[in-house]
Amino acid sequence: MLHALAIVLPLVLGTSPAPAPAPSPATSPSGYRWDLSELYPNDAAWAADRDGIRQAINQVAALRGTSGESPAALRKTLDAWYALDERLARLFAFASMRFDLDQRVGRSQQMQQQAEELRTDFAAASAWLRPEILALGADKVRAFVAADPALAPYRQPLDDILRRARHTLPPELEKVVAQAGSMAGAGRTIREVFVNADFPYPQVALSGGETIVLDPAAFTKYRAAASREDRQRVFQAFFEAHARYARTLGTALDAEIRAHVYQRDVRAFGSCVEAALFADNIPVSVYSRLLAETHRNLPTLHRYLDLRRRMMGLEELGYEDLYAPIVPRYERAFTPEEASALTVEAVRPLGREYQEALRRGIEAGWVDWFPSPGKRSGAYSTSVYGVHPFQLQNFTGLYDEVSTMAHESGHSMHSYLSDRAQGYPTHDYPIFVAEVASTVTENLLVHSMIERAKTDDERLFLLGSWLDTLRTTMFRQTLFAEFELKIHEQVERGEPLTGEGLSALYLDLVRTYYGHDRGVCAVADVYGAEWAYIPHFYYDFYVYQYATSVVASVSIADGIRSEATPSVTESRRRDDYLAMLSAGSSRYAFELLEGAGVDLRTAAPYEAAFREMNHVIDEMEAIVDRREGAGR
């Protein structure tokens, strides 16, 4: 069990020793590791449930053709389907998390594969359910719901099925579309195999004499090198390599986009972006507003870039300078208790009940803290309905990992509140709102940390980190979104995608965003090949949500902080936000955000987000001015 969290911690970002090596699983106190026996007491219990699920799949399949007989028959079908889906979710979560704790264990991998096979079998055995409900018609389904109060938990899932009617084909044609779907991912598969197995990543000699193989992991590391000469070598070599294979990678991307156009046509959508956003019922105007407001606020990005150039002491900023730190890494090692306490303190504006729930969850073992041999890298939060959220961390004590703790805690509390308030059919939620919850918590953390900072060095480090987050999310991800839209529109016009054309289009966008022609940031021709390095363009209009989520979270966090004063206990913005977190998918994601006070079809949330960015720049410029004045 974690020690009780001390809420008030002094922030001292100093030149403390590097984080100590993390304990191994054998030596870590039990409170620092997941206890998966909360899901199943042992493997035998898991295997017994696996076998029971196999039988239950056949029982659900046997209900085919009965749903329209009466409200009770429809309820029986839905009860059986969701009950089995819940069991499968728990089965898969246990196997998946166990495998993530040590991916060297073949037994865990086998369990995960068995759970995945069962999910596939369940999907195939119940594929008739949606067409059968659609065949009943909206009037009959809604009459059933009105007649049977026990169908109320299924109102929103049923509505979501019914709204797809005009984009659903007769059963025999749906089968043809499904068969064609097996080829839809060919472009992405070709790219993944090529870049992960066959791509000849270049070798680069660094200024210190070291020669490295510049694969994606090395590129991520060395693009932030302190030596500008090294950064230039790394960027040049990495993107020259991608440019040499632009024809192959362009062909793969062309295949992916054509699969999206095929789905647009057979589903009778007006555009690929409309088809993609329809899944979560997001208005296309959200996408166009994001692009328009970002272009309108490019002067904010250019202002940031000029500050970066100034702080780095450069005559001219280059694209290869964007990842180098503008202030020295100035941090100490945090313990899990300190990271937890800082996160719990940061969410004080969300109310005592929220704070206490997070504190209790961490102390009760929501988090698996330390890296260990075979453990999955990175961090995530997942939740098992009826149990609690589980957060995976690889914590070594860096400030970035404190921020990650806050991010994942936002996801965990979203799941906790939704699971507590919703039945299983509506407990989950789409990515459109999921990343709002995580980034609101990040926002609250960084503001809390900045308030505690004792020195200008601390403030510069925290402000600079936050500014980089805002830049890479609100501008870089939106650039990706605009490129994705343009290449879809190009194929929709009947034009092919070629490596050369893609590089020219991407280079033009990057130069526009980063002010190349205005002398803000120089972007070399070869950097146009960066598109070939980005996997998100295969995700069918997914990446825009990173930008909209941060825009929404800044607006929400700003409103909550403005109402969170020591003398005021009421907060409409806080209550609206917590209501959104508690709503799961009981309403559509866009409506949930509207309820929290954010309409992404309007300029208001974007104005708040870019105002925040300009405020951070103001603070950093004031510190830099003060230092330069003192040095004269």
Secondary structure, DSSP 4 states (H G I P E B T S, - for coil): -PPPPPS--------PPPPPPPPPTTTS-GGGS--GGGT-SSHHHHHHHHHHHHHHHHHHHTTTT-TTS-HHHHHHHHHHHHHHHHHHHHHHHHHHHHHHH-TT-HHHHHHHHHHHHHHHHHHHHTTTHHHHHHHH-HHHHHHHHHH-GGGGGGHHHHHHHHTTGGG---HHHHHHHHHHHTTTTHHHHHHHHIIIII--PPEEE-TTS-EEE--HHHHHHHTT-S-HHHHHHHHHHHHHHHHHTHHHHHHHHHHHHHHHHHHHHHTT-SSHHHHHHHTTT--HHHHHHHHHHHHHTHHHHHHHHHHHHHHHT-SS-BGGGSSS-SS-----PPPHHHHHHHHHHHTGGG-HHHHHHHHHHHHTT-EE----TTPPSS-EEEE-TTS-EEEE----S-HHHHHHHHHHHHHHHHHHHHHHHS-GGG----HHHHHHHHHHHHHHHHHHHHHH--SHHHHHHHHHHHHHHHIIIIIIHHHHHHHHHHHHHHHHTTPPP-HHHHHHHHHHHHHHHTTGGGTSSB--GGGGGGGGG-GGGGSSS-THHHHHHHHHHHHHHHHHHHH--TT----HHHHHHHHHHHTTTSS-HHHHHHHTT--TTSSHHHHHHHHHHHHHHHHHHHHHHHHHHHH-
